[in-house]
Structures are given as C-alpha cells and as structure tokens.
Amino acid sequence: RFVRGGEWKGEEAFGLGRKLTGKRVGIVGLGNIGSKVATRLAAFNCSIFYSSRKRKPDVPYVYCLDIYALAEKVNILIICCALTDQTRHMVNEEVLAKLGKDGVIVNISRGAIIDEEELVRSLVESKIAGAGLDVFEHEPIIPKELFALDNVVLSPHRAVFTTDSFDDMYEHVTGNLKAFFAGKPLLSPYVDD
C-alpha cells in the first residue's frame, strides 16, 4: 500500500517496523502445517510455543495446555489448526486480550477459528498490534473495517494455487497411490495432531 500509493519519498516517510528474530511465537495446532511453520521460525531464532490436542514429546518446543496460556506467553500467535466445533471462535475476546496490545495474530487455517467481530474490534481499538489474514470467517466477504487498517495484511485464501503446488500435489497423490497398491508405506501417513 505504501509503495503503490506513491508515499515512499525517503527513509523518514516510512515508520519503524518489527523484526521476527528472537520473538516468542505461539502455534495453535502442531500438525503437519504447524510443524513446518515451526521449522521456518526456528531459523529466525524464535522461541516457539505450541498448543495442540496432544503434547508432542518429540519436539523441542514449549507446550501450553490451552490457547489462553499460549496467547499470554507470546508476541505472535499463528493459527494452524483444523476448524471443528471445538475450535470455532476459539480465538475470542479473552484470547486477544491475553495476546495484548503488542501482539500479532496470523491465521493461515480457517477464518471461523477467530471470532472476526472481536478481531476487528481489537484491531480498531488497538487492543492488539496487528494481524495477517489469508482466511476469513465468511470468505470471500471481508469486513470493510479491515481494509482501512494499516496494521493488517490481507491476502486471498489462494496460497496453494501455484503451478509448483499443483505439480507437487500430482506427484504426491500418484506416489501415495503407487505405494498403496504396492503394499508399501504411504508418502504421507496420517498424522493426528
């Protein structure tokens, strides 16, 4: 928005940002995707905390019993879990309050995991610092308030729509089918997070 709007006149025109290195990051749902997110964050020397249906004894990250404890410990909360009856609106006013005015939430999972009305209110009232969203509760309908906020990054829920992703999916599916019919282990065994 800043560059496209022609507002980049020099270094003084752009406000200070934040670095990722060394941040405390919480991941909700340490399944396949959450684990890959954690691996990438580790490269930035982030302290990684997680909340999942079950503790993962084989990971070096700090387990939190629930999302409330997790939100209280971190600077950034990343939502990677599945949408279920139990996770719908799991990120509510209380979770956002525990994340706090310096906290950032990123949702790469499903929009309805966050109570979108509470998220908008928290952002507008500066109760949290920002949000990165590529999923929305009623997509493709996006709350109009989000468009006006400079502390929100919005992206369409289309991350998988690349030539590379489709090629990878084709190879993966055919690899799984070949393994299955040959009586060999699948490329992607079922992972219960």
N, C-alpha and C positions, 0 to 999 in steps of 0.2 A: 504494500500500500504506500509506503513512504517513498520508495524509488519511483513507482508508477505514477504517483501524484506529483512528481517533479519537485519534491520537497528536499531533496538531497543537494544542499548548497555547499556543504563543507562539514567537517567533523563536528563542529559545535552544534549543528542543527539536529543531530540525532541523539536522543537520550541514551544514558548508560544502559547496557543490557546486563545479563547474568550469565555466569559460566556454569556448565554442567559438572565439571571436575570437582570431586570431593563432596557433592551433595548427598543427602540421605534420601534415597528413593524407595518408595514402597510399591510393591507389585501385588495386585489383587488377582490371584489365580496363577499359580506357578506350574501350569501345564506346559504343553509344547511351545506355545507362543510366548507365554510369560517367561519361560526358561531362556528362550532366545533373546528376549529383551534384556534379561538379567546379564547374560553373557556380554552383550554390547555395552551395557552400563558399567560392567566391571572394567572394561578397557579405559573408561574415564575416571577410574579410581573412586567410584561412587560406593558409599556404604549401602548395601542392599538389604532390605527388609521385605518380608512377604507374609501374606495371609492366604491360606488355601484350605480346601476342605480337610486336608490331612497334612501333618508335618512331614517334610521331606528329609529324612535322616542323612541322605547322601549329598546334600547341598551345603555350601559354606555360608549361606545367608541366614539372617536372624528371623526366626519365626515369631509371628504375632498371632495371638489366639483369635482376634477378630479385627474387623476393619476399623473399629473405633480406636483400638490400641495402635494399630498401624498408622492411621492418619495423625495421631498425636506425636509420633516419633519422626516423621519425615518432612522434607521440604517439597517433595514431588510425589504424587500418588498416580500410578498408572493402572488403569483398569484393563485386565486381560482375561477375565473370567467369562463363563457362559451365562447367557440370560436364562434364568429359571424363575419359578415362583418365589424362591428364597432370595434371589439376587435382584429382582425387580425393585427399583428405587432404593437399593441398598445404600447408595451414596445419597444421603439425605441432609437435612439442615444440621444435624448433630455431627455428622462426619465432616462436613465442610467447615464447621466451627472448629473442630479439633485440628483440621489441616491448617487453619489460621490465615491471617492477613498476608503472610509471606509465602503461603503455599500455592502450588500449581497443580492442577489436575489434568491428566491426559486420558482420554477414553478412546481406545482402539478396539473395543469389544462390541457392545450393543448399546444403543442410545438409552434404552429404558432402564439400564442399571443405575443411571443417575436420575434423580428427580430433577428434571430440566427446569421447572419453575423455581426451585430452590437454588439451582446453579445460577440461573440468570440473576436472581435477587442477590446472591452472594457476590457475583461479579460487579453488578451495578453499584452495590453498596460498599465495594472494596473490602469485603469480608475475607476474600481470597485474592491472591495476586494475579492469577491468570488461568487460562485453560487452553488446551489443544484438543480439538474435536474433529474426528472424521466420521463419527456416527452421531445420530440424533434420535430422540425419542419417537418422533413422528416423521422420519425422513421420507421424502426429500424436503418436507416442510421444516424450516429452521426458524426459531424465534427471532423476530425482527430486531430485538434489542441487541442480539449478539453481533449483528453487522456493524453497529456503531461503536463497538468497544475495541480499543487499541490493544487490550490485554488478552485478546482471544485470537487464536489461529484456527481457521475453519478450512476444512478440506472435504471434498465429496468422498463418500464411502466407496472408493473405487481402487484401492491400493493394489488389488490383485489383477487389475485389468492392464497387464503389460504383455508384450509378446513373450518375454522371458518367462513370466509366470505361467502362461498357458503352455509353453514348451515344457517347463518343469513339471506341471500337473500331468501332462500327457505321459511323460517318461515315468513319473511316479505311479500313476494308475496302471499303466501297462506292466511296469515292474512288479507291482503287487499282484496283478492277475497271473503273470507268469509264475511267480513264486508260489501262489496259492495252488495253482493247478499242477505244479511240480512237487507239491508237498514240502516246500521249503519255508523258512521263516519270512514273514512279510517285511517289506521295506519300512512300513510304518505300523508297528504293533500298537494296539490300543493302550493309551496312557490315561489312567484315571487320576486326575489332579485333585 
